[in-house]
Amino acid sequence: MLKEFRRRRAAQRVKPGDGRPLKRFRWWQMTFRALFYLRLPADDGRQTIYAVDVKHAGNSSTGVVEAHLYRDGRQHARSKLPAFFPVPGGTVEVRGSAFGLKRCHYVTAKGTEHQLAPDRDSAEGRRAHLDGAHPALSRVIGFISSVMLVIALALLFSQLIEPITEVEPVARRIGTFTPPVRLPLWANIMVGFGAAMASTERALRLRYHWLLDGGVG
C-alpha cells in the first residue's frame, strides 16, 4: 500500500515537456549524464522510440535531479527523481542513487520488468558493451566490486560498534568490542575510495542493494 501511494505521488510530479530536441550524447558527458532508450510498438505498427535523459548533478540553477522523457527525439515529459512516466502498456521507472542510477526500467501493466538500453557512448553503454564482449572479465569486475563493498561495510560496522560498547552500561552487560584489525588513516581512505568506485561500477549496471551500496553512500 505504501509503495502504491509513493508511486501515485511520483506520477503527480510528472510535468509536460516543451518539445525540445534530444541532444546527442558526447563522450565527455560520461561522468555526469545517463541516457537510455526504449522501443515500443505504436498503434499504426511503427515503433516509437522513448529516451530517458538524466544529468546526475541536477539542474544548473536549482540542483534538483530530474529525468527527462523524450518521444521520437522530442521532450515529452519531465519529473524529479524518483520518476514514473506513463507510456503505452506500462510505466518507465527511474530512480537515482548517490553514484548514478539504480533503476531505469519499463514495467508493463502485468508487472513484467525490462531494463532500458543505455546509449552506446555513455558510461553505462560502455559497461554493457564490456559485459557482452567479455562476459568473464565482466563477472570478475562485478565480483570484485561486491567484495570491496562487503569489506567497507564490515569496516564501517566495526568502527561504529566499538564506541557503543565502550559506554559503561553496555560494557557491563555485553563487554567491549575490539576490532580485529585497526587500519591507519591512509588505509581507511583507500577502502572508502574503493567502495565508492565499486558502487559507481555497480550503478553503471543499475545494480543496487540498500545495505551494500546504501551503506557507503
QUIUR-V478143 format. One record per backbone hydrogen bond with DSSP energy under -1.0 kcal/mol. NH is the residue of the N-H (numbers start at 1). CO is the residue of the C=O. If there is no record, write none. Layout:
BEGIN
nh: (NH | NH)
co: (CO | CO)
END
This chain:
BEGIN
nh: (5 | 6 | 7 | 8 | 9 | 10 | 11 | 12 | 13 | 15 | 17 | 19 | 22 | 29 | 30 | 32 | 33 | 34 | 36 | 37 | 38 | 40 | 42 | 45 | 48 | 50 | 51 | 52 | 53 | 54 | 56 | 58 | 59 | 63 | 67 | 68 | 69 | 70 | 71 | 72 | 74 | 75 | 76 | 77 | 78 | 79 | 81 | 83 | 85 | 87 | 90 | 91 | 92 | 93 | 94 | 95 | 97 | 102 | 103 | 105 | 106 | 107 | 108 | 109 | 111 | 114 | 116 | 117 | 119 | 122 | 126 | 127 | 128 | 129 | 130 | 131 | 132 | 133 | 134 | 138 | 139 | 140 | 141 | 142 | 143 | 144 | 145 | 146 | 147 | 148 | 149 | 150 | 151 | 152 | 153 | 154 | 155 | 156 | 157 | 158 | 159 | 160 | 161 | 162 | 165 | 167 | 171 | 172 | 173 | 174 | 175 | 188 | 189 | 190 | 191 | 192 | 193 | 194 | 195 | 196 | 197 | 198 | 199 | 200 | 201 | 202 | 203 | 204 | 206 | 207 | 213 | 214 | 215)
co: (1 | 2 | 3 | 4 | 5 | 6 | 7 | 8 | 10 | 78 | 76 | 75 | 73 | 26 | 27 | 29 | 29 | 54 | 52 | 117 | 50 | 48 | 46 | 42 | 40 | 38 | 70 | 36 | 68 | 34 | 32 | 55 | 64 | 59 | 79 | 53 | 77 | 51 | 74 | 49 | 71 | 20 | 69 | 69 | 15 | 67 | 65 | 94 | 92 | 90 | 87 | 107 | 85 | 105 | 83 | 103 | 100 | 95 | 95 | 93 | 114 | 91 | 112 | 89 | 108 | 106 | 104 | 37 | 35 | 119 | 122 | 123 | 124 | 125 | 126 | 127 | 128 | 129 | 130 | 134 | 135 | 136 | 137 | 138 | 139 | 140 | 141 | 142 | 143 | 144 | 145 | 146 | 147 | 148 | 149 | 150 | 151 | 152 | 153 | 154 | 155 | 156 | 157 | 158 | 161 | 164 | 167 | 168 | 169 | 170 | 171 | 184 | 185 | 186 | 187 | 188 | 189 | 190 | 191 | 192 | 193 | 194 | 195 | 196 | 197 | 198 | 199 | 200 | 203 | 202 | 209 | 209 | 211)
END
